[in-house]
Amino acid sequence: MSSDSVFSALSSGRIAKLIRSATSRVVYAAPGIQELPAQSLVKLKELLMPPEVTISLDYDERTLRMGYGDMKASEMLETAGFEIKQSSGFRSGILIVDERGWIFTPVALYLEEEPQSDETPNAIELSASQVEAFAMRFCPLARQDAIAKAPSQKAAMEISELPLEFGVTPVSREHFEEVKKAITMAPPVKFDVVRQVRVFEPYLQYVEMKLTGAAIQKHRVQIPPDIQKLGAAADLEGRLRTTFDLLERSSKLSSEKLEEAINLIRKDFTPSLGKSHGRVVLKNAKPHLEECLVEFRAQLATHQETVKLDLQTKLDESRQQVVEYYLPLAKANPPKAVIGGSMIQPPPDDVFTKWLSRRLEAAFPKADALVQKMVLDVQFKDVTFETLNQPDFLESVKKAFPDVDWEKAYSEFRAAGEKLRSKI
């Protein structure tokens, strides 16, 4: 870092190096602190005459999850005996080392890695007067020294009346433990992993579309065992065995047109990346997909109304078919339940008919219940680190969307995954 440069990049490594050079004082105020600067501060304790150190952080679960600081670094400082002051909501950064000082923008590692070159500066060096002005706002000893050196009693009084604006209250042991417990129970995702995933987030989302309950023509009714025992014949062979098709496959209540429509939407907007990945949609095409889904849901609602009007009649007709089919079989081989429940022997036809109807009514569903189960469920999910790292992911995406420059996105993905190395 050039000594005559106003703009510079303050990474954790550079901050650590500056701290190690301190002889009289260090002021560090920021949302959080990383391990390298914390290690340098601990090293100062080993000096014969350690400099005065003031540390002010927004020690909070949220700042740690954003990557403004590291919990281990804060614990390291507390174990070494440093008093950490709490500056809730503070999002700027101030570093003072001896007579030099900087105001800098702390980096949330959740979003990006730290700057490593002065070509991407995040800090401005303060003038000598600015250094003293900031120091007096943070450090009681700096304030006392300024009062002692004041040119007049009036100036000394004015300095003494300046409030300590940051870090008045020390972080309590209870607060340390509370934050530690929260982070330990749900550790933050590694920040380089998060940044890798974010490379693809603007491009893709996984999507699952399930149309359930609409295929009424595929529903089958279990014929009660005591009716099955009556026998079988060939005239209903296509629909009647131990189960019975609710509707003919060619019925106008069939969901075939709906299934064709949703399959076309899947084909046009959500190509499959293979069994191990599922279907994805391009983020910029998602609004068009959602428009199609709105239209499809309207189509589904119309189908539901049609079904609601005609289905119960169809179900009653189907049930009556079964009753008529089994009636002669029941008369030829009367079930004991019919004989035992009839005042007339042998039982008349209407007794057999009523018995068959009651038994089948319990087995046949109601139209309202079937209509209510017709639902289009659509779930969007963001890409994950695990799926992005599967060896066939890029090739699958290229095949699904051949006109997108995936090489550029994938190179950024690989670069974001490199280990963070502080250049000191």
N, C-alpha and C positions, 0 to 999 in steps of 0.2 A: 504494500500500500504506500503510494507516494505521499511524503509528508506535506507537499504543497498542493495536493489534490483536494478540491472542495467536495466533489462527489466521489463516492466510493462504494464498494460492495462489502457489507459487514455480514459475513457468514459466521456460523458458530466457531469455525476454526480460527478465523481472523480475530474474533472477539476474545477467544481463549489466548491467542498469542499476545494481544494487547494487555490483557489482565496479568499475564505472567511478567510483563515488564514493569508493573506498578511498583512504586516505592513509597508513596505517601497516601494515596487514596484511590478507591474504586467505587463508583456509583453505577449500579446496574438496575434499571427500571424497565420492565417490559411485561407483557402478558404472562410469559413463562421463560424458562431457561433450559437449554439443552445440556447434554452431559459434558461436552468439551469445555465450555466456559465454567461449569460447576467444578470440574476437576482442577482447572487452573486456580479458582478461588480457594479450593481446599489446600492446594500447594502453598498458597500465600501464608497459611497458618504455620508452616514449617520455618518461615523466616525468623531470624532473631528479633527483628523489629518489623512485624507485619504492618502493612498499610491499613488505614481505616477503610472498612468495607460496609457499604449500604446496599441492601438488596430489597427491591420492592417488586412483587409479582401479583398478578391476578390468579392466585392459586385456586383453581376451580376445575371441576370435572369437565366442563365444556371446553375450556381452553386446552386442556390436555388432549381431549378427543380431536380437537382441530389441529393439533400438532404444533401449537405455539410453544410448548415446553414438554419436558419429560419428567414423569413422576420420580424416576430413580435419581435424576439430577437434584430435584428438590429435597429428596430424602438424604442424599449425600451431604448437602449443605447443612441440613438440620442436625445430622449426626456429628458433623464437624464443629457444631456449636454456633453457627451463624444464626442471627435473628432475621427471619424473613418477614417483611411487612406486607400487609394485604392492600392492594390497590385494585379494588373491584371495578371491572369494566375498562381498565386501561388497555388500549390497543396500540399505542405508540411505543417506541423504544428509545431509551436514553442511556448512553454509556459515557462515563467520565473516568479517565485514567490519568491520575496526576493533574497536569495542567491542560490536557487535551480532552475534547469531548465531541460526541456525535449524537445527532438525533437520527434514528433509523426506523424503517418500516419492518417490523418483525414478520417472518414468513410463517404462514400456516401450512405445515408440511402435508396436511390433508389435501391441499390444493396444488402445491407446486414445491419443487425442491429449492433449496437456498441458492442465492446468487453466488457464483464462484469467481466472477471476473468483474473488474471495474467497468467493463463494457455494459454491464447490466446493474447499475448502482441502485442501492436501496438506502443510502446514508448520506448525510450532509455534515461536514465537520463544522463545529461551532467556533465562534471567535472567543478570545480569552474572556471578554466581559460576559458573553453568553454562558460560558462554562461556569463562571462564578455565580451567575444568576440562577442557573439550574441547580447547582450544588447547594445553594442556600435554601432552596425549596425542598430538598430531600434530606440534607445532612445537618443534624444539630451542631456537630463539630465545625463544619464549614461555616455555619452561621455565626458561631462563637468567634471563629477566627476573623470573619469579616467585621464583626462588631469591634473586635480589638484593634483592627487596622483602619477603622473608620476615621476619616479626616476631621470629623467634628462630633460633638455629642448628639446633635440633631440627626446626623447621618446614622449614627449608631442606633438611635432610637427608632428610626425608620426601618432599619434592618431587623431589629428585634421584634418589630410588629408584623413582619412578613409571616404569613401562616405557612406551616408545613403542609403542602398541598397533596402530597402523595405519601402513602405508606406510614400512616400514623399508628395504625393498630397492628400488632404482631399477629401472624397466623398462629392460631391456638393449636395445641396438641389434639384437641377434639376434632378440629376441622381437618387437620392432616389425616387423622384416622378415618374420618368420614369419606374424604376423597379417595384415599387408598382403597377402602372397602369397595367403593363404587367401581373403580378402575379394575380392581382385582376380579370382581365378580363378572364384569363384562369388559375385557381388555379391548382397546382400540385396534382396528385392523391396521396392519402394517401400511404405512403411508405410501411407500413405493408401489405396493400392491394396489392400493386405491387409485393411484395416478395411472397405473397401467389400465385398469378397468375403465377409467374415465375417457381414455383415448377412443374406445369403441362406443361409449354411451351415446354420443351424438348421432351415431350411424344406425344402430340396431336395437331392437327389443324382441325378446321372445314373446310369442303369442300362442295361446291355446283357445280354440273355439269349439265348444261342445253344444250340440243341439240335442237336448234330451226330452223324452216324453212325447215327441211328435209322431214317432213311427208306430202308430196304433195298430197298423196292419200286421206288425210283427208280434203283437201281444198274443199270448195263448192262455187259455183258461184250463186249469186242472180239473178234469172231470172227477167228481167225488167217487171214491172207491166203491161205495155200495151201488152206484149207478153203473160203473164199469163192469161189475159182475153180471149185469143183465145180458151182456153179449154185444156183438158188433156186426156190422154188415158193410157192403162195398159202396153204397150210394153216397156216403159222406167220407169216403176213405181219404180224400185229399185234405180234409180239415179235421177229421175226428179219429183220434186214437185214444190215448190216455189223456190227451190235451185237445183243445179245440181253438182254432184260429178265430179271434174276435170278428175279423172282417175278411172279406175276400181281398186278395192282393190288388185287384183292379179297382177297388172302391175309390170313389171320389174323395173319400176322407183319408186316403193314403198320403203319406208325407213325402212321396218320391220327388215332387217338384220342389219342395223346400230343401230337401237334401241335395238336389242338383244345384240349387241356387247357392247354398252355403259352401258346397264343394268348389264352385266356380270362384267364389270370393277367396277361398283358401288358395286356389291355384294362381289367381291374379296377383294377390298381395302378400301371401305368406308361404313362400317356397320352403320346402323341407331341407334341412341341412343333414338329414340322415337320422336314423333311430337314436343315436347317442346324443343328438343336439336338439331335435325338435324343429318347430317352425319359427321363422323370424320375419319381422316386417321392418322395412327401412323407415327411420323416424320421419323423413320428409314426406313419405307416402302414407303415414299413419292417419292424417286428417281425411284423406280420400277413403281409406279403409273404414274409418268411423262413419263416414257418410253412407257407404254401402251397408254398413251394419244397421244404421237407422232405417234405411229402406227395407232391409230384410226383416227387422223386428215389426215393421208395419205389415209386411206380408204374413208374418207369423201370427200377428193379432187377427188379421182377416181370416186366416185358416182356423184359428181357434174359435171364432164366431161361427163359421160354417160348421165346424165339428160339433160345437155346442148345440146347434139347432137340430142336427140330424143324427148325432151319435147315439143318443139314448134309444131312438127308434130302431136304429140298426142293431144295437145290442139286444133289444127286446126281440127283434126278428130272429137274431142268431140263437138266442136262448129258446125261442119257440121251436126252431128247427130241431134243436137237440131234444126238446120235450117230445115232439112228434116222432122223432126217430126212435126214442127209447120206450114210448108208450106201449107199442105191441109187445116189445120184449118184456116189459114189466108185467103186462097182463098174462103173458105166457108163463112167466116165472115170478109170481107175486113176492115182493120183498116182505119179510116178516113184519117190518115196521108198518107197512100198509095194512096188512091183515090185522095186526094188533090195534090199529087206530081206527078201524072202520066199524060202524054199527051194522052194516049190511055185508053179508057174506054170500057169494064172493063180492069183493068191493066193486062198485061201478066205475066206469071210465073216469069220471071227474075226480074221484079220489086219487087214482093213479096220477092224473094230470096235475092236481094240486101238490101232491107229494114231490113229483119231479120238479115242478116249478120252484117250490120252496128250497129244495136241495141245490138247484142250480142258481137261484137268486143269490145265495150266499157266496157262490164261487165267482159269479160274474161281477166285474167292477161297475161302479156308477160313472156315468158320462162326465159329471162335474169333476170328479176326482182325477180322471184321465186328462181333462183339458187343463186343469191347474198345474199339472206336471210338465206342460210344454214350456220349456225354457231354453233360451240361448245364453250360455254362460261364456263370457270372454274374459280372459285373464292376460294381462301384460306383465312381463317380468324383465328386469334389466339383465344384461350380460353379467357373468360372474368371472372371477379370476380362474376358477377351476376349468370352466368350459373354454375360456380363451386360450388356455395352455394345452388343450388337447391337440395332439399333433396334426389332426386332419381338419382343424377348425378353419384355417385360412383357405385351404383348398375347397372346402365345402361352401364357404361364403362366396368365393370367386365363381364357383359353378352356378350358384343360385342367382348372383347379381354380377354378370360379366362386364357390365358397363361402368362399374364403380372402381376408382383407383384404390384398391385395397392394399397395394404394396406400400403406399405412403402411410396409410393408417397403421399397418403392421410394423413398419420401421419405427414409428413413433411409440408404438406399444413396447417394442423391444428396448428402445432407449429409455423409456420411463421405468423399466424394470431393473436397470443397472443399480448396483449398490451405491448409496450416497457416500461420497468421499469428500470430506472437507479439505480444501486446499489451504494449508496454513502458511 
